[in-house]
Amino acid sequence: MKEKELYLHIGMHKTGTSAIQKFLWTHGKVLKNLGVLYPEKFVSPPDFAHHRLPFGLRSSWREKVLKDFGELLKFYSFHKKFYKMILSSEEFSVSF
């Protein structure tokens, strides 16, 4: 079995991060066929980023977000089709 990889794209604000996120979101089906997961979890349209994850970790609903993140990691770790997962949010660059 291939080793799994998790990529956290932690772009600073105003550095083209939104363009990367839109590309990943728009090409999600192609990426899935290549074994790369850009999960829908924690994405809130019209954004294409996982902002709900870092926002949630800094909020009063942190426990729920941690539980949901754990479920996402569990899904990813047991799903044989995916070998890479990408999470992207400029908000990861903001201190907790």
C-alpha atoms as an extended CHARMM CRD file, in Angstrom:
* protein
*
        96  EXT
         1         1  MET       CA              0.0000000000        0.0000000000        0.0000000000  PROA      1               0.0000000000
         2         2  LYS       CA              1.2610000000        3.4580000000       -0.8880000000  PROA      2               0.0000000000
         3         3  GLU       CA              2.1640000000        5.8460000000        1.8880000000  PROA      3               0.0000000000
         4         4  LYS       CA             -0.4560000000        8.5600000000        2.3820000000  PROA      4               0.0000000000
         5         5  GLU       CA              0.3850000000       12.2490000000        2.2880000000  PROA      5               0.0000000000
         6         6  LEU       CA             -1.4590000000       15.2720000000        3.6480000000  PROA      6               0.0000000000
         7         7  TYR       CA             -0.6610000000       18.6780000000        2.2170000000  PROA      7               0.0000000000
         8         8  LEU       CA             -1.6480000000       21.8350000000        4.0720000000  PROA      8               0.0000000000
         9         9  HSD       CA             -1.5730000000       24.7750000000        1.7040000000  PROA      9               0.0000000000
        10        10  ILE       CA             -1.0280000000       27.7280000000        4.0250000000  PROA      10              0.0000000000
        11        11  GLY       CA             -0.9650000000       30.6490000000        1.6370000000  PROA      11              0.0000000000
        12        12  MET       CA             -0.7870000000       34.1550000000        2.9830000000  PROA      12              0.0000000000
        13        13  HSD       CA             -3.5820000000       36.5390000000        2.0480000000  PROA      13              0.0000000000
        14        14  LYS       CA             -3.2150000000       38.2620000000       -1.3470000000  PROA      14              0.0000000000
        15        15  THR       CA             -0.6260000000       35.8320000000       -2.7360000000  PROA      15              0.0000000000
        16        16  GLY       CA             -2.7410000000       34.0030000000       -5.3440000000  PROA      16              0.0000000000
        17        17  THR       CA             -4.0310000000       31.3860000000       -2.9440000000  PROA      17              0.0000000000
        18        18  SER       CA             -7.6250000000       31.8140000000       -4.1400000000  PROA      18              0.0000000000
        19        19  ALA       CA             -6.5950000000       30.9690000000       -7.7090000000  PROA      19              0.0000000000
        20        20  ILE       CA             -4.9400000000       27.7510000000       -6.5120000000  PROA      20              0.0000000000
        21        21  GLN       CA             -8.0190000000       26.8500000000       -4.4510000000  PROA      21              0.0000000000
        22        22  LYS       CA            -10.3560000000       27.4880000000       -7.3830000000  PROA      22              0.0000000000
        23        23  PHE       CA             -8.1680000000       25.3170000000       -9.6190000000  PROA      23              0.0000000000
        24        24  LEU       CA             -8.1500000000       22.4570000000       -7.0930000000  PROA      24              0.0000000000
        25        25  TRP       CA            -11.9230000000       22.7150000000       -6.5870000000  PROA      25              0.0000000000
        26        26  THR       CA            -12.7100000000       22.9660000000      -10.3020000000  PROA      26              0.0000000000
        27        27  HSD       CA            -10.5260000000       19.9660000000      -11.1250000000  PROA      27              0.0000000000
        28        28  GLY       CA            -11.6590000000       17.8730000000       -8.1640000000  PROA      28              0.0000000000
        29        29  LYS       CA            -12.9340000000       14.9700000000      -10.2780000000  PROA      29              0.0000000000
        30        30  VAL       CA             -9.7060000000       14.7540000000      -12.2620000000  PROA      30              0.0000000000
        31        31  LEU       CA             -7.6830000000       14.8940000000       -9.0490000000  PROA      31              0.0000000000
        32        32  LYS       CA             -9.8040000000       12.1250000000       -7.4990000000  PROA      32              0.0000000000
        33        33  ASN       CA             -9.0860000000        9.9220000000      -10.5140000000  PROA      33              0.0000000000
        34        34  LEU       CA             -5.3840000000       10.5600000000       -9.8620000000  PROA      34              0.0000000000
        35        35  GLY       CA             -5.7300000000        9.5580000000       -6.1980000000  PROA      35              0.0000000000
        36        36  VAL       CA             -5.7350000000       13.1170000000       -4.8370000000  PROA      36              0.0000000000
        37        37  LEU       CA             -8.5210000000       14.2750000000       -2.5330000000  PROA      37              0.0000000000
        38        38  TYR       CA             -9.4580000000       17.9550000000       -2.2400000000  PROA      38              0.0000000000
        39        39  PRO       CA            -12.3180000000       17.3950000000        0.1980000000  PROA      39              0.0000000000
        40        40  GLU       CA            -15.6360000000       19.2130000000        0.1280000000  PROA      40              0.0000000000
        41        41  LYS       CA            -15.6800000000       19.1390000000        3.9310000000  PROA      41              0.0000000000
        42        42  PHE       CA            -14.9900000000       22.5560000000        5.4930000000  PROA      42              0.0000000000
        43        43  VAL       CA            -15.5650000000       24.4010000000        2.1790000000  PROA      43              0.0000000000
        44        44  SER       CA            -18.2600000000       27.0720000000        2.1550000000  PROA      44              0.0000000000
        45        45  PRO       CA            -19.3160000000       28.3390000000       -1.2680000000  PROA      45              0.0000000000
        46        46  PRO       CA            -18.6530000000       30.7190000000       -2.9050000000  PROA      46              0.0000000000
        47        47  ASP       CA            -15.1110000000       30.1790000000       -1.5570000000  PROA      47              0.0000000000
        48        48  PHE       CA            -13.1480000000       27.1580000000       -2.7160000000  PROA      48              0.0000000000
        49        49  ALA       CA            -11.0460000000       26.9810000000        0.4520000000  PROA      49              0.0000000000
        50        50  HSD       CA            -11.2480000000       25.0430000000        3.7050000000  PROA      50              0.0000000000
        51        51  HSD       CA            -11.7660000000       28.1770000000        5.8200000000  PROA      51              0.0000000000
        52        52  ARG       CA            -14.2810000000       26.4970000000        8.1160000000  PROA      52              0.0000000000
        53        53  LEU       CA            -11.5180000000       24.3120000000        9.5730000000  PROA      53              0.0000000000
        54        54  PRO       CA             -9.1830000000       27.0350000000       10.9310000000  PROA      54              0.0000000000
        55        55  PHE       CA            -12.1040000000       29.3380000000       11.7920000000  PROA      55              0.0000000000
        56        56  GLY       CA            -13.7520000000       26.4920000000       13.6630000000  PROA      56              0.0000000000
        57        57  LEU       CA            -10.6140000000       25.6440000000       15.5980000000  PROA      57              0.0000000000
        58        58  ARG       CA            -10.5880000000       29.2060000000       16.9150000000  PROA      58              0.0000000000
        59        59  SER       CA            -14.2900000000       29.2390000000       17.7980000000  PROA      59              0.0000000000
        60        60  SER       CA            -16.6230000000       28.0090000000       20.4920000000  PROA      60              0.0000000000
        61        61  TRP       CA            -17.5600000000       25.0170000000       18.2780000000  PROA      61              0.0000000000
        62        62  ARG       CA            -13.9920000000       23.7170000000       18.2730000000  PROA      62              0.0000000000
        63        63  GLU       CA            -14.9600000000       20.2640000000       19.6120000000  PROA      63              0.0000000000
        64        64  LYS       CA            -17.3910000000       19.6930000000       16.7150000000  PROA      64              0.0000000000
        65        65  VAL       CA            -14.7780000000       20.8030000000       14.1780000000  PROA      65              0.0000000000
        66        66  LEU       CA            -12.1630000000       18.4820000000       15.6980000000  PROA      66              0.0000000000
        67        67  LYS       CA            -14.6260000000       15.5920000000       15.5490000000  PROA      67              0.0000000000
        68        68  ASP       CA            -15.4480000000       16.3560000000       11.8990000000  PROA      68              0.0000000000
        69        69  PHE       CA            -11.7440000000       16.6630000000       11.0620000000  PROA      69              0.0000000000
        70        70  GLY       CA            -11.0880000000       13.3240000000       12.7420000000  PROA      70              0.0000000000
        71        71  GLU       CA            -13.8290000000       11.7300000000       10.6400000000  PROA      71              0.0000000000
        72        72  LEU       CA            -12.3180000000       13.2180000000        7.4810000000  PROA      72              0.0000000000
        73        73  LEU       CA             -8.8790000000       11.8490000000        8.3890000000  PROA      73              0.0000000000
        74        74  LYS       CA            -10.3780000000        8.4530000000        9.1500000000  PROA      74              0.0000000000
        75        75  PHE       CA            -12.1850000000        8.3870000000        5.7850000000  PROA      75              0.0000000000
        76        76  TYR       CA             -8.9760000000        9.3840000000        4.0150000000  PROA      76              0.0000000000
        77        77  SER       CA             -6.7770000000        6.9070000000        5.8530000000  PROA      77              0.0000000000
        78        78  PHE       CA             -9.0250000000        3.9210000000        5.0870000000  PROA      78              0.0000000000
        79        79  HSD       CA             -9.9760000000        4.8580000000        1.5160000000  PROA      79              0.0000000000
        80        80  LYS       CA             -7.7050000000        2.9030000000       -0.7880000000  PROA      80              0.0000000000
        81        81  LYS       CA             -8.3030000000        5.1660000000       -3.7960000000  PROA      81              0.0000000000
        82        82  PHE       CA             -6.7190000000        8.2900000000       -2.2950000000  PROA      82              0.0000000000
        83        83  TYR       CA             -3.0070000000        8.6430000000       -1.5550000000  PROA      83              0.0000000000
        84        84  LYS       CA             -2.8200000000       12.4200000000       -1.2290000000  PROA      84              0.0000000000
        85        85  MET       CA             -5.1150000000       14.9360000000        0.4120000000  PROA      85              0.0000000000
        86        86  ILE       CA             -4.8590000000       18.7040000000        0.0920000000  PROA      86              0.0000000000
        87        87  LEU       CA             -6.3810000000       21.2010000000        2.5270000000  PROA      87              0.0000000000
        88        88  SER       CA             -6.0530000000       24.8770000000        1.6960000000  PROA      88              0.0000000000
        89        89  SER       CA             -6.8820000000       28.0560000000        3.6000000000  PROA      89              0.0000000000
        90        90  GLU       CA             -5.2010000000       31.3960000000        4.0820000000  PROA      90              0.0000000000
        91        91  GLU       CA             -6.6100000000       31.2680000000        7.6060000000  PROA      91              0.0000000000
        92        92  PHE       CA             -4.0800000000       28.5750000000        8.5490000000  PROA      92              0.0000000000
        93        93  SER       CA             -1.4670000000       31.3680000000        8.4160000000  PROA      93              0.0000000000
        94        94  VAL       CA             -3.2490000000       33.3680000000       11.1310000000  PROA      94              0.0000000000
        95        95  SER       CA             -2.0600000000       32.5760000000       14.6300000000  PROA      95              0.0000000000
        96        96  PHE       CA             -4.3450000000       30.6780000000       16.9390000000  PROA      96              0.0000000000
